[in-house]
Structure formats: C-alpha cells, structure tokens
Amino acid sequence: MNDERETRLEKLLGYLKSDPDNITLLFEACDLALESGGHEHARALLVKLLQRNPDHAGASYRMAQLLFLERRFEESLALTGKILETGEQHPAVRHRHALSLVRLNRFEEAALRGEWDQAKTLTATALRLQPQSYSARYL
C-alpha cells in the first residue's frame, strides 16, 4: 500500500471509530482497501456491511471481488450467482461471474451463458480506457 493511500485509509478508519454506521465511509474505506491490497481491512469492512444488510448487492459484489483476488473462485462465483439470481444484470457482476467460471475451467458454462465474450470485451475496453486503474487490472 502506498503512503498516500495508507494515510487516507487510516483517516477513514479513524472517522469510522466515531461514526461506525456511516455507510458512505464504510464503502469508501472498503474500496480504498481493495485498491491498495489491504485485504484484511476490506474483509472487516465488508463483514460489517453485510451483517447490517446481507442482501446488499454492492457489498456482496465487493466481497466476491475480494474472494476472487484471494483465488477463492468457488466462493466468488457463488456470491455473483446469488446477485444475478435477484435479477441484477450489471456488467461488472456478470463479468466477475464469467471470470470466476473461467478460473474454475468451466469455459463451456461461461460461453453458454454468453458471459465469456462480454468479459473479454469489457476487460479490453477497461484496459484501453484506464490502463492504470485498479478495477481495469483486476477485472
């Protein structure tokens, strides 16, 4: 984690001590922790968010993202699958779902769902538009 991000994350975590139910701060700190590779901080924040609202798609997606980064592809796939079952069709969720299928060598399933082609297209576009972006590199 670089010094600037670490300082910002520590500041956000300090704010959360005095305002632990501030959803905006929780998400901002979680995103910063994910971007910075602070998986332990991200996990703690996500657990807190999901305890408050277990069906929150944004928190569930971030947890799926964290699990994917930790190479826990089955768990990531289960979470994105749960989100998709609600009718949510956000491209980022579909993309993460497809990538988890691919990492699990379930290529045919990814192709049958139409997710694989979309995943390749979205990844290429993200990398072209923002090659230094955390999200683009880890889609």
MOZI-V422181 format. One line per field, one symbol per residue. burial: I if it has 9 or more other ideal C-beta (glycine too) atoms within 8 Angstrom, else O. A space follows every 50 residues. Layout:
# MOZI-V422181
burial = ???
This chain:
# MOZI-V422181
burial = OOOOIIOIIOOIIOIIOOOOOIOOIIIIIIIIIIOIOIIOIIIOIIOIII OOOOOIIOIIIIIIIIIIIOOOIOIIIOIIIIIIOOOOOOOOIIIIIIII IIIIOOIOOIIOIOIIOIIOOIIOOIIOOOOOIOOIOOI
